[in-house]
Amino acid sequence: MKLTSMEGKHVPQATFRTRVDNQWRDVTSDQIFKGKTVIVFSLPGAYTPTCSSSHLPRYNELAPTFHENGVDDILCFSVNDAFVMDAWAKELGVENIHLVPDGNGEFTQGMGMLVDKSDLGFGKRSWRYSMLVKDGIIEKMFIEPDKPGDPFEVSDADTMLRYINPEARDPEFITVFTREGCPHCARAKALLKERNLVFEEIHTGMGTGISSRSIRAVSGRSTVPQVFIGGRHIGGADDLEKYLRK
């Protein structure tokens, strides 16, 4: 199997059959790439282990940092249909990435990355790679080595970020445990929003599967909100306000 870099060349012309508001919408390569700086990462299939646990989630996590460093869009390509890609995006809670269904493999074939995975019952699929595309021209490609199985060594989000900006800092992720109707929770969320800090909200209480015992187990407290930033326990709304002042 020969995997050749296309650096310096134009991306292939293809039309992608996507679903928007339960309606079919055709999207072309020009619409995706023209006049933009775009990161593409392509993978063998939706719902597959490495793709679901590592490849896609990390690009989603680092998306704000990529945007701060001049990237307009981040695209995940796979030889899957639109229904599969949309369902996968919902299951993983993807917020910052557009999943592009290359159902017929036309774009992937044009990239020279269409491979036969019939031994796994997959048929024709994409080899795993990533690339930085500027105005339709491929500036950089990271192609996984030709090894048995599904190598995942160079097409990851951190490798791409180091290429774009070696000095870029890993963002500190924020999680807030809240309960519906809690005024202190509302204040904590407002404090974060005032500073344009992106956070994940985890609801607790009846029907959520997360009890006060769970909160006590991770934070040492049973009250809400409980805020965590970059793996550090900050505390409640008053603690958060003091932390942000610093």
Number of C-alpha atoms within 10 A of each C-alpha: 8 8 15 11 16 16 16 13 13 16 20 17 13 17 18 21 18 21 18 11 6 8 7 11 13 12 15 13 15 16 12 16 20 14 12 18 21 25 26 21 26 27 23 23 21 24 16 10 10 17 18 17 12 13 20 24 19 15 26 19 19 18 23 14 17 23 15 10 13 12 19 16 18 21 19 21 27 27 27 19 19 21 12 14 26 19 13 16 18 10 11 14 11 17 11 17 19 17 23 24 25 26 20 17 23 17 24 23 16 13 18 17 23 20 19 15 15 10 7 8 8 12 11 18 25 25 26 28 22 25 21 22 24 20 16 23 20 20 16 19 22 19 22 18 15 12 8 6 8 14 15 17 13 17 22 20 23 15 14 22 20 12 13 16 12 11 9 14 11 12 13 15 16 18 18 22 19 25 20 11 8 11 14 18 22 15 17 22 22 14 16 16 12 8 9 9 13 14 17 13 16 14 18 19 12 10 8 10 9 14 15 13 13 14 19 13 11 11 17 13 16 15 17 22 29 27 26 21 16 12 11 12 17 19 21 22 22 13 14 22 16 10 11 10 6 5
